[in-house]
Amino acid sequence: METYYNPEDLAKFGTIGEKASELSEKFFAYYNAVFEEGALTAREKSLIALAVAHTVQCPYCIDAYTNDCLDKGVSEEQMTEAVHVAAAIRGGASLVHGVQMKNIVKKLEF
């Protein structure tokens, strides 16, 4: 099945710095540092990344962090719950912006 996103492109992510190596090196150094053990475990960070990937709708990140979560022992139930958390936050953010609409309506009421 053809899709707009080519699953094989995920493996090519490292080549993004071919024409901007200095910037790429800085990005990947930061990226790798973020996912090191810290106050959060690498497992927790992977689960967060999976939820955020769904929020920003990045199929490459969803693919990568689904696999990473599985490698780190995260269950499908835990991943699904994390996706629901992401959906709730995203939905809530959309709804709370409705307050701006309500403020404008109130302001314009005679």
C-alpha positions as CSV (number, residue, x, y, z in Angstrom):
1,M,0.0,0.0,0.0
2,E,1.4,3.4,-0.9
3,T,1.2,6.2,1.6
4,Y,2.4,9.8,1.6
5,Y,4.9,8.8,4.3
6,N,7.5,6.2,3.3
7,P,8.2,3.8,6.3
8,E,11.7,3.3,5.0
9,D,12.5,7.0,5.5
10,L,12.6,6.5,9.2
11,A,15.9,4.6,8.9
12,K,17.2,7.6,6.8
13,F,16.7,10.1,9.6
14,G,20.4,10.2,10.3
15,T,21.2,11.5,6.8
16,I,19.3,14.7,7.4
17,G,22.6,16.4,8.3
18,E,24.4,15.7,5.0
19,K,24.3,19.4,3.9
20,A,24.2,20.8,7.4
21,S,26.5,18.6,9.5
22,E,27.2,21.1,12.3
23,L,23.5,21.7,13.0
24,S,22.7,18.1,12.7
25,E,25.4,17.1,15.2
26,K,24.0,19.7,17.7
27,F,20.5,18.5,17.2
28,F,21.3,14.8,17.7
29,A,23.6,15.5,20.7
30,Y,20.6,17.3,22.3
31,Y,18.1,14.7,21.2
32,N,20.2,11.8,22.6
33,A,20.9,13.7,25.8
34,V,17.2,14.2,26.4
35,F,16.5,10.5,26.3
36,E,19.3,9.6,28.7
37,E,18.3,8.4,32.2
38,G,17.7,11.3,34.5
39,A,14.8,12.2,36.8
40,L,12.7,10.2,34.4
41,T,13.7,6.7,33.3
42,A,14.4,6.0,29.6
43,R,11.2,3.9,29.7
44,E,9.1,6.8,31.0
45,K,10.6,9.2,28.4
46,S,9.8,6.7,25.6
47,L,6.2,6.5,26.7
48,I,6.0,10.3,26.9
49,A,7.5,10.5,23.4
50,L,4.9,8.0,22.1
51,A,2.1,10.2,23.5
52,V,3.6,13.4,22.1
53,A,4.1,11.6,18.7
54,H,0.4,11.0,18.6
55,T,-0.4,14.6,19.5
56,V,1.8,16.0,16.7
57,Q,0.7,13.2,14.4
58,C,4.2,12.1,13.3
59,P,4.0,8.6,11.8
60,Y,7.7,8.2,12.0
61,C,7.8,9.0,15.7
62,I,4.8,6.8,16.3
63,D,6.6,3.9,14.6
64,A,9.9,4.6,16.4
65,Y,8.5,5.0,19.9
66,T,6.0,2.2,19.6
67,N,9.0,-0.1,18.9
68,D,11.1,1.6,21.6
69,C,8.4,1.2,24.2
70,L,8.0,-2.5,23.3
71,D,11.8,-2.9,23.6
72,K,11.7,-1.3,27.0
73,G,8.9,-3.6,28.3
74,V,5.9,-1.2,28.0
75,S,2.7,-3.1,27.4
76,E,0.2,-2.3,24.7
77,E,-2.3,-1.4,27.4
78,Q,0.1,1.2,28.9
79,M,0.8,2.6,25.4
80,T,-2.9,2.8,24.6
81,E,-3.6,4.6,27.9
82,A,-0.8,7.1,27.1
83,V,-2.4,7.8,23.7
84,H,-5.7,8.4,25.5
85,V,-3.9,10.9,27.8
86,A,-2.5,12.7,24.8
87,A,-6.0,12.8,23.1
88,A,-7.6,14.1,26.3
89,I,-5.0,16.9,26.6
90,R,-5.3,17.8,22.9
91,G,-9.1,17.8,23.1
92,G,-9.1,19.8,26.3
93,A,-6.7,22.4,24.7
94,S,-9.1,22.8,21.8
95,L,-12.1,23.2,24.1
96,V,-10.5,25.7,26.5
97,H,-9.7,27.9,23.5
98,G,-13.5,28.1,23.2
99,V,-13.3,30.5,26.1
100,Q,-11.7,33.0,23.8
101,M,-14.7,32.6,21.5
102,K,-17.1,33.1,24.4
103,N,-15.2,36.2,25.5
104,I,-15.6,37.8,22.1
105,V,-19.3,36.9,22.0
106,K,-19.8,38.5,25.4
107,K,-17.8,41.6,24.3
108,L,-19.9,42.1,21.2
109,E,-23.3,41.5,22.9
110,F,-25.4,44.6,23.2
